[in-house]
């Protein structure tokens, strides 16, 4: 059954005017002008087809029609408030579902989530592997990490300035170029792997050279598993934390975004 589209703003104004029996005091409560209250009441009367107030020498007076509906209206507003509180209760949840590329999770995200989890034993994570911008609603996601040149149509924060670097085994390895989907110089590659993380591992094992995002290679560079063959070069693409605005505003998401954007020492 199709629901009637309720004039909720007009009903809210009516409730305030009925409590005060004064357009002026209702206007003060609602932070509008008395004229605006009067316009809302007249519009509501037109929609409902009833007169809600009458002016008497003593002031405003509710009509019988208005009195008939007032108790149910106020009960409805109480239910609205309870509904809002129930929806906001989800803000207390500390379970986060995150979509991220597998190599990003292994090379960068996992140790930071582990460190974040140690700050609060009630935090829970679910990680979904995704290399492209996911469908947030279908996957019930709170946050996603994508390798892109921007956040697209979502709210977002870039984790670091986009930069890439060529890496190889510490002792040099072969001159074979290792490619992964989306990397530069892919046409010249002899060895192809599934992602940048595997390219770094292949380079560390002496298979050749890999041109990879600096953010993914930082831990391996610091640990001496690979060495940089050149200085980091600017790149249009980078890793972005993204989410639609409702998810982005969640307290638990904002706390995690703040944590992930810090320069953490995980050694």
C-alpha positions in Angstrom: 0.0 0.0 0.0 1.4 3.4 -1.0 2.0 5.7 1.9 0.8 9.3 2.0 3.6 11.8 1.8 3.3 13.6 5.1 3.9 17.4 5.5 6.3 16.8 8.4 7.7 20.3 8.6 4.1 21.7 8.8 3.2 19.2 11.4 6.2 20.1 13.5 5.2 23.8 13.3 1.6 22.9 14.2 2.8 21.0 17.3 4.9 24.0 18.5 2.0 26.4 17.9 -0.4 24.1 19.6 1.8 23.8 22.7 2.3 27.6 23.0 -1.0 28.7 21.5 1.1 31.5 20.1 2.7 31.9 16.6 5.2 34.2 18.2 6.4 31.8 20.9 6.4 28.9 18.4 8.5 31.0 16.1 11.0 31.7 18.9 11.2 27.9 19.6 11.8 27.0 16.0 14.1 30.0 15.2 11.9 31.3 12.4 9.6 34.4 12.1 6.0 34.5 13.2 5.0 35.1 9.6 6.8 31.8 8.6 4.8 30.0 11.3 1.6 31.4 9.9 2.5 30.4 6.4 3.2 26.9 7.4 0.0 26.6 9.4 -2.1 27.9 6.4 -0.3 25.5 4.0 -1.0 22.6 6.4 -4.6 23.6 6.7 -4.9 23.6 2.9 -3.3 20.1 2.7 -5.5 18.7 5.4 -8.7 20.5 4.4 -9.4 21.6 8.0 -9.0 24.7 10.1 -6.5 24.2 13.0 -6.7 27.5 14.9 -9.2 30.2 15.6 -8.4 33.6 16.9 -10.5 34.7 19.9 -10.4 37.8 22.2 -8.2 35.7 24.5 -5.8 34.6 21.8 -5.3 31.5 19.7 -7.6 28.5 20.2 -7.4 25.0 18.8 -10.3 23.8 16.8 -11.9 20.4 17.6 -10.3 18.9 14.5 -6.9 20.0 15.7 -7.5 18.6 19.2 -8.6 15.3 17.7 -5.3 14.7 16.0 -2.9 16.3 18.5 -2.3 13.4 20.9 -1.5 10.9 18.0 0.7 13.5 16.4 2.8 14.0 19.5 3.0 10.2 20.0 4.3 10.0 16.4 7.0 12.5 17.1 8.1 10.6 20.1 8.3 7.5 17.9 10.3 9.4 15.4 12.8 10.4 18.1 13.1 6.8 19.3 13.7 5.7 15.7 16.5 8.3 15.3 18.1 7.2 18.6 17.9 3.6 17.5 19.6 4.4 14.2 22.3 6.5 16.0 22.9 3.6 18.4 24.9 2.0 15.6 27.5 4.7 16.1 28.5 2.8 19.3 29.4 -0.2 17.2 33.1 -0.9 16.9 32.9 -3.3 14.0 34.4 -2.0 10.8 34.1 -3.6 7.3 36.9 -2.4 5.0 37.5 -3.1 1.3 41.1 -2.9 0.1 43.4 -4.4 -2.5 45.1 -7.6 -1.3 48.6 -6.3 -1.7 47.7 -3.1 0.2 46.3 -5.1 3.0 49.4 -7.3 3.3 52.0 -4.6 2.8 50.5 -1.6 4.6 47.0 -1.9 6.1 47.2 -5.1 8.2 50.0 -4.0 10.6 48.2 -0.6 11.2 44.9 -2.3 11.9 46.7 -4.6 14.3 48.2 -1.6 16.1 44.8 0.2 16.1 43.2 -3.0 17.6 45.6 -2.9 20.4 44.3 0.5 21.5 40.8 -0.9 22.0 40.1 -4.7 22.5 36.4 -4.2 21.4 37.3 -3.2 17.8 36.5 -5.8 15.2 37.5 -5.8 11.5 36.2 -7.5 8.4 38.4 -7.0 5.3 37.1 -7.5 1.8 39.5 -7.9 -1.1 38.6 -5.3 -3.8 40.8 -3.7 -6.5 38.1 -1.3 -7.8 35.7 1.1 -6.1 33.2 -1.2 -4.4 29.4 -0.9 -4.0 29.2 0.2 -0.4 25.6 -0.7 0.2 25.7 -4.1 -1.3 28.8 -5.1 0.6 27.8 -3.3 3.9 31.1 -1.5 3.8 32.2 1.3 6.2 35.4 2.3 4.4 37.4 1.4 1.3 40.9 1.9 0.1 41.5 2.4 -3.6 44.5 3.1 -5.8 43.3 5.9 -8.0 43.8 9.5 -9.0 41.0 10.8 -6.6 38.1 9.7 -4.4 35.6 9.7 -7.3 32.1 10.6 -6.1 32.8 9.8 -2.5 34.4 11.6 0.5 38.1 10.7 0.7 41.5 11.3 2.1 44.8 10.6 0.2 47.1 8.6 2.4 50.3 10.0 1.0 51.5 12.0 -2.0 51.4 9.7 -5.0 54.9 8.4 -5.7 56.4 5.4 -7.3 59.9 3.8 -7.1 61.8 1.1 -9.0 63.0 -1.7 -6.6 65.1 -4.8 -6.9 66.8 -7.3 -4.6 69.4 -5.8 -2.3 72.2 -7.4 -4.3 70.8 -6.2 -7.6 69.1 -9.2 -9.1 68.3 -9.5 -12.8 67.3 -6.8 -15.2 64.0 -8.5 -15.9 61.1 -6.0 -15.6 58.3 -7.2 -13.4 54.8 -6.0 -14.3 51.5 -5.9 -12.5 48.1 -4.6 -13.6 48.1 -0.9 -14.0 51.9 -0.4 -13.6 54.0 1.7 -15.9 56.2 0.1 -18.6 54.0 -3.0 -18.6 54.6 -3.6 -22.3 58.3 -4.1 -21.7 57.9 -6.6 -18.9 59.1 -10.2 -19.1 57.5 -11.3 -15.8 53.9 -10.5 -14.9 52.3 -10.9 -11.5 48.9 -10.2 -10.0 49.6 -7.1 -8.0 52.2 -4.6 -6.8 52.8 -6.5 -3.6 53.7 -9.7 -5.5 55.9 -7.6 -7.7 57.8 -6.3 -4.7 58.2 -9.9 -3.4 59.4 -11.1 -6.8 62.0 -8.3 -6.9 63.1 -9.2 -3.3 63.7 -12.8 -4.5 65.9 -11.7 -7.3 63.5 -12.0 -10.2 64.1 -8.5 -11.5 63.0 -4.9 -11.1 59.6 -3.6 -10.3 58.1 -0.1 -10.6 55.7 0.1 -7.6 53.9 2.6 -5.4 56.3 3.9 -2.8 53.7 3.5 0.0 53.6 -0.3 -0.6 57.4 -0.6 -0.8 58.3 1.5 2.3 58.3 -1.4 4.8 60.4 -3.7 2.5 62.8 -0.8 1.8 63.2 -0.1 5.5 63.7 -3.8 6.3 66.3 -4.1 3.5 64.4 -6.8 1.6 64.6 -4.6 -1.5 66.6 -1.5 -2.5 65.5 1.5 -4.6 67.1 1.8 -8.0 66.0 5.4 -8.4 64.5 8.3 -6.4 60.8 8.3 -5.8 58.9 9.9 -8.7 55.6 11.7 -8.5 52.6 9.8 -9.6 49.0 10.9 -10.3 47.6 7.8 -8.6 47.8 7.2 -4.9 46.0 5.2 -2.2 42.8 6.9 -1.0 40.5 6.2 2.0 37.0 6.7 0.6 33.4 6.3 1.8 30.0 7.8 1.0 29.2 10.8 3.2 26.9 8.9 5.7 29.6 6.3 6.4 32.4 8.9 6.4 30.6 10.8 9.1 30.4 7.8 11.4 32.4 8.2 14.6 34.1 4.8 14.2 35.1 5.6 10.6 36.5 9.0 11.5 38.5 7.5 14.3 40.0 4.9 12.0 40.7 7.4 9.2 42.5 9.6 11.8 44.6 6.6 12.9 45.5 5.5 9.3 46.5 9.0 8.3 49.1 9.2 11.1 52.8 8.7 10.5 53.1 5.6 12.7 56.3 3.9 13.7 55.5 0.2 13.4 59.1 -1.1 13.8 
